[in-house]
Every structure is written in structure tokens, then in C-alpha cells.
Amino acid sequence: MNLPSLVVLDGTKFPIVSVERSRLVASGIEAMISDFEALLRTERPFVLLMAGDRDAEPSHDDQKRWVLWLKENRDRMAAVCRGVVSGKDTSSDLALQEKQAAGMQTMLGIPVRLANDAEEADRLAADLLR
């Protein structure tokens, strides 16, 4: 089975699906939600790899819309998403990043890991897929 066409998410290394924060901001939250809807319909396990500049954040309204969608689709997401790996931002407070990751893990009901670099991100993603 082929993956559906994705706008924001990059599924070229499926089952590792990546998203660049700047691409998310440029494309909008509705495109992100549409991509996730399509991905969840495949019912194939995956890991989400988040990369890019943490300063590239969606608008407050988009963030609210995204959190609402995640809450409404928590069980669907947990059924196929084995976890999220996010790159650490060295210019930001590590303790805050860890707190945010823990909050996201609680909200989603799936593991959320922070990686120091791309190599560690790939290793953590592979571990989550086992």
C-alpha cells in the first residue's frame, strides 16, 4: 500500500514521518490535520520526527486548533503513532523542552523523546518502532 499524498508531512522514509516546523507554519494547521487524517486512515504504524527551528511556531489560533484535534483524535493517533522524536533546541531552556515533551506525552498517550542530533533522532525513532 502506498502512502497518500502529503503536503506538510514527509513520508519518504516511512515508517518515519517527518515534519519541519517552518513547513508547518508556511502550510497551515489545516494542511497538517489533513495530512494526519490521511496518514491515520492507512492504519500503518509510524514515528513522527519533528525537526527545525523552534522559533517557527504556528499562530496561537492554529496551536489551539491543533491541540483540540489531537485531543479529539488521541486514541486514533495512539493506535498507529509509536511515538514522537523532537530535536533539542540548544538555544532554548532544556528543562522547559523536557517539561513540554512530558506534557505532550501525557496528552497523546504515546512516547515523546528529545534527540541531541539527527543521528540520535534516527536511533530513537528506530527504537520506538520495535
Backbone as a chain_set.jsonl record, in Angstrom:
{"seq": "MNLPSLVVLDGTKFPIVSVERSRLVASGIEAMISDFEALLRTERPFVLLMAGDRDAEPSHDDQKRWVLWLKENRDRMAAVCRGVVSGKDTSSDLALQEKQAAGMQTMLGIPVRLANDAEEADRLAADLLR", "coords": {"N": [[0.837, -1.176, 0.0], [0.577, 2.169, -0.88], [1.569, 5.341, 0.492], [-0.659, 8.063, 1.151], [-0.828, 11.159, -0.717], [1.02, 13.727, 0.723], [1.122, 16.967, 2.211], [2.315, 18.62, 4.196], [3.62, 16.855, 5.938], [6.41, 14.627, 5.634], [6.703, 11.675, 4.121], [8.609, 10.12, 2.92], [10.524, 8.477, 4.075], [9.101, 6.541, 5.304], [8.508, 4.048, 7.748], [9.125, 6.281, 9.257], [8.043, 9.419, 9.702], [8.396, 12.721, 8.884], [8.407, 16.182, 9.912], [9.04, 19.493, 9.201], [9.253, 22.29, 11.2], [9.089, 24.892, 10.112], [7.897, 24.409, 7.663], [5.408, 23.536, 8.449], [4.365, 25.894, 9.583], [4.31, 27.518, 7.307], [2.517, 26.147, 5.645], [0.187, 25.819, 7.086], [-2.188, 24.913, 9.664], [-4.47, 23.456, 8.987], [-3.722, 22.039, 6.717], [-1.835, 20.371, 7.871], [-3.458, 18.88, 9.616], [-5.074, 17.617, 7.734], [-3.131, 16.029, 6.449], [-2.446, 14.318, 8.605], [-4.915, 13.062, 9.033], [-5.129, 11.617, 6.643], [-2.871, 9.967, 6.905], [-3.478, 8.529, 9.266], [-5.669, 7.072, 8.398], [-4.478, 5.07, 6.914], [-3.739, 3.203, 8.735], [-1.252, 2.234, 9.411], [1.626, 1.635, 11.345], [3.763, 4.272, 12.572], [6.437, 6.636, 13.242], [6.718, 9.927, 14.38], [8.858, 12.434, 13.404], [10.052, 15.391, 14.47], [11.485, 18.338, 13.343], [13.679, 21.173, 12.967], [13.589, 24.768, 13.358], [12.653, 25.906, 16.468], [11.63, 28.402, 16.841], [9.965, 28.805, 14.763], [6.884, 28.792, 14.995], [3.428, 27.887, 14.914], [0.559, 30.112, 14.65], [-1.221, 31.393, 17.527], [-3.958, 30.736, 17.407], [-3.865, 28.643, 15.52], [-2.332, 26.814, 16.969], [-4.109, 26.249, 19.07], [-6.189, 25.049, 17.61], [-4.838, 22.786, 16.65], [-4.172, 21.422, 19.057], [-6.749, 20.863, 19.993], [-7.625, 19.162, 17.926], [-5.79, 17.051, 18.306], [-6.54, 16.176, 20.876], [-9.15, 15.284, 20.349], [-8.578, 13.192, 18.666], [-6.952, 11.447, 19.978], [-6.969, 8.66, 20.675], [-7.046, 7.421, 18.135], [-4.636, 8.34, 17.115], [-2.786, 7.267, 18.948], [-3.103, 4.611, 18.358], [-1.666, 4.083, 16.042], [0.587, 5.738, 15.875], [3.749, 5.375, 16.997], [5.331, 6.973, 18.489], [6.883, 10.195, 19.185], [9.635, 12.02, 18.07], [11.678, 14.655, 18.836], [13.901, 17.193, 17.918], [16.35, 18.576, 20.071], [16.562, 21.956, 21.071], [19.232, 23.896, 21.156], [19.429, 26.561, 21.795], [17.474, 27.083, 23.534], [15.798, 26.687, 26.707], [16.562, 23.737, 28.217], [15.279, 22.346, 30.305], [12.689, 23.341, 30.115], [12.004, 22.375, 27.577], [12.011, 19.626, 28.108], [9.915, 19.502, 29.935], [7.789, 20.294, 28.306], [7.819, 18.167, 26.478], [7.123, 16.052, 28.172], [4.537, 16.845, 28.857], [3.304, 16.709, 26.354], [3.543, 13.984, 25.885], [1.859, 12.967, 27.871], [-0.593, 14.078, 27.044], [-0.939, 12.907, 24.489], [-0.619, 10.195, 24.936], [1.418, 8.625, 24.022], [4.918, 7.775, 23.584], [7.262, 10.465, 23.873], [10.216, 11.728, 22.76], [13.344, 13.454, 23.176], [15.954, 14.456, 21.061], [19.487, 14.81, 20.649], [20.769, 15.205, 18.216], [20.61, 14.571, 14.632], [21.405, 11.919, 14.164], [20.951, 10.646, 16.651], [18.206, 11.07, 16.777], [17.285, 9.441, 14.666], [18.016, 6.943, 15.701], [16.456, 6.841, 18.065], [13.915, 6.92, 16.907], [13.922, 4.495, 15.488], [14.088, 2.729, 17.658], [11.584, 3.191, 18.84], [9.925, 2.078, 16.967], [10.257, -0.611, 17.254]], "CA": [[0.0, 0.0, 0.0], [1.313, 3.425, -0.939], [1.088, 6.416, 1.35], [-1.368, 9.118, 0.435], [-0.067, 12.376, -0.98], [1.093, 14.562, 1.922], [1.52, 18.347, 1.932], [3.198, 19.123, 5.255], [4.419, 15.73, 6.419], [7.281, 13.97, 4.662], [6.648, 10.238, 4.341], [9.544, 9.429, 2.023], [11.283, 7.489, 4.84], [8.115, 5.808, 6.086], [7.565, 4.492, 8.759], [9.499, 7.527, 9.923], [7.372, 10.538, 9.049], [8.998, 13.925, 9.458], [7.807, 17.489, 9.651], [9.855, 20.668, 9.51], [8.379, 23.286, 11.811], [8.875, 26.025, 9.203], [6.947, 23.969, 6.631], [4.11, 23.534, 9.115], [3.912, 27.276, 9.695], [4.035, 28.031, 5.959], [1.389, 25.438, 5.031], [-1.006, 25.989, 7.901], [-2.588, 23.796, 10.511], [-5.472, 22.621, 8.32], [-2.979, 21.112, 5.855], [-1.237, 19.389, 8.781], [-4.535, 17.997, 10.057], [-5.437, 16.808, 6.567], [-2.08, 15.019, 6.307], [-2.586, 13.321, 9.663], [-6.126, 12.281, 8.752], [-4.777, 10.664, 5.579], [-1.91, 9.011, 7.457], [-4.166, 7.658, 10.218], [-6.548, 6.165, 7.65], [-3.712, 3.922, 6.414], [-3.641, 2.272, 9.864], [0.099, 1.67, 9.424], [2.426, 2.253, 12.403], [4.791, 5.222, 12.184], [7.0, 7.537, 14.249], [6.791, 11.301, 13.894], [10.127, 13.096, 13.674], [9.892, 16.842, 14.339], [12.785, 18.987, 13.213], [13.651, 22.566, 12.558], [13.685, 25.885, 14.28], [11.536, 26.026, 17.406], [11.055, 29.743, 16.73], [8.935, 28.731, 13.732], [5.711, 28.253, 15.667], [2.145, 28.317, 14.361], [-0.135, 31.163, 15.397], [-1.917, 30.926, 18.727], [-5.198, 30.089, 16.972], [-3.502, 27.36, 14.915], [-1.925, 25.92, 18.05], [-5.333, 25.814, 19.746], [-6.877, 24.127, 16.697], [-4.041, 21.56, 16.627], [-4.336, 20.735, 20.339], [-8.11, 20.347, 20.002], [-7.65, 17.995, 17.039], [-5.052, 15.965, 18.97], [-7.36, 15.639, 21.963], [-10.276, 14.562, 19.754], [-8.088, 12.033, 17.922], [-5.911, 10.838, 20.801], [-6.975, 7.195, 20.564], [-6.664, 7.074, 16.763], [-3.207, 8.633, 16.982], [-2.039, 6.3, 19.756], [-3.219, 3.286, 17.757], [-0.694, 3.873, 14.97], [1.821, 6.514, 16.075], [4.54, 4.719, 18.044], [5.986, 7.992, 19.294], [7.348, 11.435, 18.574], [11.015, 12.384, 18.382], [11.884, 16.065, 18.535], [15.268, 17.661, 18.11], [16.562, 19.574, 21.122], [16.954, 23.291, 20.629], [20.321, 24.301, 22.062], [19.283, 27.959, 22.177], [16.318, 27.168, 24.413], [15.905, 26.076, 28.018], [16.38, 22.286, 28.13], [14.284, 21.926, 31.285], [11.392, 23.681, 29.537], [11.758, 21.415, 26.489], [11.675, 18.344, 28.723], [8.58, 19.658, 30.514], [6.856, 20.295, 27.181], [7.783, 16.798, 25.952], [6.352, 15.254, 29.132], [3.14, 17.242, 28.706], [2.83, 16.168, 25.081], [3.432, 12.535, 26.073], [0.643, 12.74, 28.653], [-1.745, 14.428, 26.226], [-1.085, 11.989, 23.371], [-0.603, 8.806, 25.354], [2.492, 7.939, 23.303], [6.223, 8.29, 23.99], [7.847, 11.643, 23.226], [11.644, 11.739, 23.081], [14.163, 14.558, 22.688], [17.222, 13.985, 20.494], [20.551, 15.813, 20.564], [21.161, 15.427, 16.825], [19.88, 13.747, 13.662], [21.76, 10.515, 14.368], [20.214, 10.164, 17.818], [16.787, 11.066, 16.398], [17.052, 8.229, 13.878], [18.122, 5.792, 16.61], [15.27, 6.844, 18.922], [12.767, 6.558, 16.066], [14.01, 3.053, 15.234], [13.743, 2.062, 18.918], [10.141, 3.297, 19.05], [9.245, 1.218, 16.001], [10.441, -2.039, 17.61]], "C": [[0.883, 1.24, 0.0], [0.723, 4.42, 0.044], [0.303, 7.411, 0.515], [-0.437, 10.303, 0.186], [-0.138, 13.278, 0.249], [1.637, 15.941, 1.565], [2.574, 18.834, 2.917], [4.148, 18.034, 5.742], [5.243, 15.143, 5.284], [7.312, 12.475, 4.988], [7.617, 9.451, 3.484], [10.39, 8.38, 2.744], [10.36, 6.67, 5.741], [8.67, 4.452, 6.513], [8.028, 5.661, 9.617], [8.924, 8.662, 9.087], [7.907, 11.807, 9.694], [8.206, 15.171, 9.09], [8.806, 18.564, 10.081], [8.918, 21.735, 10.053], [8.095, 24.456, 10.869], [7.88, 25.658, 8.1], [5.531, 23.936, 7.194], [3.544, 24.949, 9.168], [3.511, 27.816, 8.326], [2.777, 27.41, 5.355], [0.086, 25.596, 5.804], [-1.447, 24.717, 8.589], [-3.613, 22.898, 9.831], [-4.803, 21.619, 7.382], [-2.335, 20.01, 6.701], [-2.293, 18.383, 9.234], [-4.96, 17.077, 8.916], [-4.414, 15.693, 6.336], [-2.218, 13.926, 7.36], [-3.826, 12.464, 9.469], [-5.807, 11.209, 7.705], [-3.839, 9.576, 6.108], [-2.591, 8.032, 8.419], [-5.082, 6.667, 9.504], [-5.79, 4.948, 7.096], [-3.59, 2.828, 7.464], [-2.29, 1.561, 9.917], [0.933, 2.387, 10.49], [3.52, 3.181, 11.847], [5.308, 5.949, 13.417], [7.079, 8.913, 13.612], [8.102, 11.928, 14.351], [9.947, 14.59, 13.416], [11.262, 17.489, 14.336], [12.593, 20.452, 12.868], [13.638, 23.533, 13.713], [12.452, 25.979, 15.172], [10.921, 27.421, 17.391], [9.968, 29.786, 15.667], [7.723, 28.035, 14.341], [4.447, 28.741, 14.983], [1.531, 29.428, 15.215], [-0.841, 30.552, 16.607], [-3.203, 30.191, 18.349], [-4.917, 28.733, 16.338], [-3.067, 26.355, 15.976], [-3.139, 25.383, 18.801], [-6.082, 24.787, 18.901], [-6.176, 22.767, 16.684], [-4.228, 20.757, 17.909], [-5.736, 20.136, 20.437], [-8.213, 19.098, 19.126], [-6.949, 16.808, 17.695], [-5.869, 15.343, 20.092], [-8.509, 14.796, 21.413], [-9.83, 13.254, 19.095], [-6.998, 11.27, 18.668], [-5.843, 9.328, 20.606], [-6.559, 6.735, 19.165], [-5.161, 7.252, 16.575], [-2.385, 7.577, 17.729], [-2.079, 4.902, 19.152], [-2.155, 3.032, 16.696], [0.613, 4.648, 15.142], [2.575, 5.928, 17.258], [5.295, 5.714, 18.92], [6.391, 9.191, 18.468], [8.783, 11.659, 19.013], [11.204, 13.824, 17.93], [13.329, 16.438, 18.809], [15.352, 18.698, 19.209], [17.009, 20.875, 20.493], [18.002, 23.806, 21.615], [20.211, 25.752, 22.499], [18.14, 28.165, 23.162], [16.596, 26.416, 25.71], [15.581, 24.586, 27.939], [15.311, 21.803, 29.106], [12.869, 22.209, 30.767], [11.033, 22.71, 28.414], [11.342, 20.062, 27.048], [10.279, 18.38, 29.339], [7.517, 19.618, 29.403], [6.71, 18.888, 26.595], [6.95, 15.899, 26.867], [4.861, 15.573, 29.026], [2.53, 16.678, 27.431], [2.626, 14.652, 25.199], [2.16, 12.203, 26.843], [-0.599, 12.991, 27.805], [-2.005, 13.386, 25.139], [-1.175, 10.52, 23.781], [0.413, 7.969, 24.595], [3.821, 8.519, 23.756], [6.64, 9.52, 23.185], [9.289, 11.73, 23.706], [12.314, 12.981, 22.49], [15.508, 14.011, 22.224], [18.21, 15.13, 20.407], [20.917, 16.167, 19.13], [20.397, 14.456, 15.924], [20.163, 12.256, 13.853], [20.996, 9.918, 15.548], [18.713, 10.112, 17.515], [16.438, 9.807, 15.616], [17.086, 6.979, 14.751], [16.881, 5.708, 17.509], [14.028, 6.44, 18.136], [12.75, 5.052, 15.81], [13.643, 2.265, 16.492], [12.238, 2.073, 19.15], [9.355, 2.385, 18.114], [9.365, -0.267, 16.33], [9.331, -2.539, 18.483]], "O": [[1.824, 1.344, 0.788], [-0.457, 4.356, 0.387], [0.563, 7.583, -0.676], [0.616, 10.421, 0.814], [-1.223, 13.56, 0.757], [2.515, 16.063, 0.71], [3.599, 19.39, 2.522], [5.34, 18.277, 5.933], [4.83, 15.16, 4.125], [7.876, 12.063, 6.001], [7.465, 8.239, 3.333], [10.925, 7.48, 2.097], [10.769, 6.174, 6.791], [9.261, 3.761, 5.684], [7.378, 5.993, 10.609], [9.275, 8.837, 7.92], [7.873, 11.948, 10.917], [7.456, 15.208, 8.115], [9.338, 18.53, 11.19], [7.902, 22.047, 9.433], [6.971, 24.958, 10.835], [7.108, 26.507, 7.654], [4.571, 24.268, 6.499], [2.38, 25.172, 8.836], [2.491, 28.492, 8.196], [2.046, 28.083, 4.628], [-0.997, 25.514, 5.224], [-1.13, 23.606, 8.165], [-3.626, 21.692, 10.076], [-5.258, 20.481, 7.26], [-2.296, 18.851, 6.289], [-2.047, 17.177, 9.235], [-5.178, 15.884, 9.127], [-4.784, 14.551, 6.061], [-2.118, 12.741, 7.044], [-3.787, 11.259, 9.718], [-6.17, 10.044, 7.865], [-4.005, 8.399, 5.788], [-2.307, 6.834, 8.385], [-5.249, 5.538, 9.966], [-6.398, 3.909, 6.837], [-3.366, 1.664, 7.132], [-2.189, 0.434, 10.402], [0.947, 3.617, 10.534], [4.114, 2.912, 10.803], [4.708, 5.891, 14.49], [7.459, 9.05, 12.449], [8.413, 11.947, 15.542], [9.719, 15.006, 12.28], [12.092, 17.229, 15.207], [11.498, 20.899, 12.526], [13.672, 23.151, 14.883], [11.333, 26.116, 14.678], [9.805, 27.606, 17.877], [9.14, 30.697, 15.662], [7.566, 26.822, 14.209], [4.392, 29.88, 14.521], [1.938, 29.649, 16.355], [-1.027, 29.338, 16.684], [-3.503, 29.139, 18.913], [-5.646, 27.773, 16.586], [-3.401, 25.174, 15.886], [-3.193, 24.199, 19.132], [-6.552, 23.774, 19.419], [-6.831, 21.725, 16.705], [-4.423, 19.543, 17.855], [-5.891, 19.014, 20.918], [-8.812, 18.1, 19.526], [-7.452, 15.686, 17.647], [-5.89, 14.122, 20.244], [-8.809, 13.726, 21.941], [-10.618, 12.316, 18.98], [-6.216, 10.538, 18.062], [-4.761, 8.781, 20.394], [-5.806, 5.771, 19.026], [-4.499, 6.419, 15.956], [-1.405, 7.058, 17.196], [-1.186, 4.093, 19.404], [-1.776, 1.882, 16.47], [1.643, 4.244, 14.601], [2.097, 5.977, 18.391], [5.832, 5.348, 19.965], [6.267, 9.211, 17.243], [9.111, 11.506, 20.189], [10.923, 14.167, 16.781], [13.903, 16.037, 19.821], [14.519, 19.602, 19.277], [17.744, 20.887, 19.506], [17.689, 24.113, 22.765], [20.839, 26.142, 23.482], [17.869, 29.291, 23.577], [17.523, 25.609, 25.787], [14.45, 24.214, 27.627], [14.513, 20.932, 28.759], [11.96, 21.402, 30.964], [9.887, 22.273, 28.312], [10.429, 19.424, 26.525], [9.544, 17.395, 29.272], [6.475, 18.98, 29.556], [5.605, 18.466, 26.256], [6.164, 15.081, 26.39], [4.024, 14.674, 29.098], [1.385, 16.226, 27.426], [1.654, 14.108, 24.675], [1.459, 11.253, 26.497], [-1.548, 12.208, 27.842], [-3.153, 13.02, 24.891], [-1.742, 9.702, 23.057], [0.29, 6.745, 24.53], [3.86, 9.64, 24.263], [6.403, 9.603, 21.98], [9.552, 11.798, 24.907], [11.904, 13.488, 21.446], [16.126, 13.199, 22.913], [17.838, 16.27, 20.13], [21.327, 17.294, 18.851], [19.63, 13.622, 16.406], [19.261, 11.428, 13.719], [20.458, 8.815, 15.453], [18.028, 9.192, 17.961], [15.412, 9.178, 15.873], [16.283, 6.064, 14.566], [16.319, 4.628, 17.693], [13.183, 5.702, 18.642], [11.704, 4.409, 15.902], [12.961, 1.244, 16.403], [11.673, 1.078, 19.606], [8.243, 1.968, 18.438], [8.657, -1.091, 15.752], [9.329, -3.708, 18.871]]}, "num_chains": 1, "name": "protein.A"}
